Amino acid sequence: MLAHRQKVPDGSGTAKALDYSLKRWEALTRYLDDGAVPIDNNWVENQIRPWALGRSNWLFAGSLRSGQRAAAVMT
């Protein structure tokens, strides 16, 4: 990858992508050290997506009383 990076002009989108990958190479290849480590975290992302979406959807409850009810349901 280093050899390919030297052939790509600085500032191009490809150069930025290669620089990003090279800077994070150790983390990107960590799963190769241990077969039990998953290559991605899609399962975790899917598990927390409802809460992440809810943060913006539940920002305004409408009133103090409905906010208290929503807080009680979510705890």
C-alpha positions as CSV (number, residue, x, y, z in Angstrom):
1,M,0.0,0.0,0.0
2,L,2.9,2.3,0.7
3,A,4.2,1.8,-2.9
4,H,0.7,2.6,-4.3
5,R,0.5,5.7,-2.1
6,Q,3.8,7.1,-3.6
7,K,2.2,6.9,-7.1
8,V,-0.9,8.9,-6.2
9,P,-0.9,12.7,-6.2
10,D,-1.2,14.5,-2.9
11,G,-4.6,15.9,-2.1
12,S,-6.5,13.5,-4.3
13,G,-9.4,11.5,-2.9
14,T,-7.4,8.3,-3.4
15,A,-4.5,9.8,-1.5
16,K,-6.7,10.8,1.4
17,A,-8.2,7.3,1.5
18,L,-4.8,5.6,1.5
19,D,-3.4,8.0,4.1
20,Y,-6.4,7.3,6.3
21,S,-5.9,3.5,6.0
22,L,-2.1,3.7,6.5
23,K,-2.5,5.8,9.7
24,R,-4.9,3.3,11.1
25,W,-3.3,0.1,9.7
26,E,-2.7,-1.5,13.1
27,A,-6.3,-1.1,14.2
28,L,-7.6,-2.2,10.8
29,T,-5.6,-5.4,10.9
30,R,-6.1,-6.2,14.6
31,Y,-8.7,-8.9,13.8
32,L,-5.9,-10.9,12.1
33,D,-4.1,-11.5,15.4
34,D,-7.1,-13.3,17.0
35,G,-9.6,-15.3,15.1
36,A,-12.2,-14.7,17.7
37,V,-12.2,-10.9,17.0
38,P,-14.9,-10.1,14.4
39,I,-13.9,-8.1,11.3
40,D,-16.7,-5.6,11.9
41,N,-19.0,-4.4,14.6
42,N,-22.3,-4.5,12.7
43,W,-24.1,-6.5,15.3
44,V,-23.3,-3.9,18.0
45,E,-24.2,-1.0,15.7
46,N,-27.6,-2.6,15.0
47,Q,-28.2,-3.2,18.7
48,I,-27.6,0.5,19.7
49,R,-29.2,2.1,16.6
50,P,-32.7,2.5,18.2
51,W,-31.2,4.4,21.1
52,A,-29.1,6.6,18.9
53,L,-32.1,7.4,16.7
54,G,-34.2,7.9,19.8
55,R,-31.9,10.6,21.2
56,S,-32.9,12.9,18.4
57,N,-36.5,11.8,18.2
58,W,-37.1,12.1,21.9
59,L,-35.3,15.4,22.3
60,F,-38.6,17.3,22.9
61,A,-41.3,15.5,25.0
62,G,-43.9,18.1,24.5
63,S,-44.5,18.9,28.2
64,L,-42.9,18.3,31.6
65,R,-45.4,15.6,32.4
66,S,-44.9,13.6,29.2
67,G,-41.1,14.0,29.7
68,Q,-41.4,12.4,33.1
69,R,-43.5,9.6,31.7
70,A,-41.0,9.0,28.9
71,A,-38.1,9.0,31.4
72,A,-39.9,6.4,33.5
73,V,-40.6,4.1,30.6
74,M,-36.9,4.3,29.4
75,T,-35.4,3.5,32.8
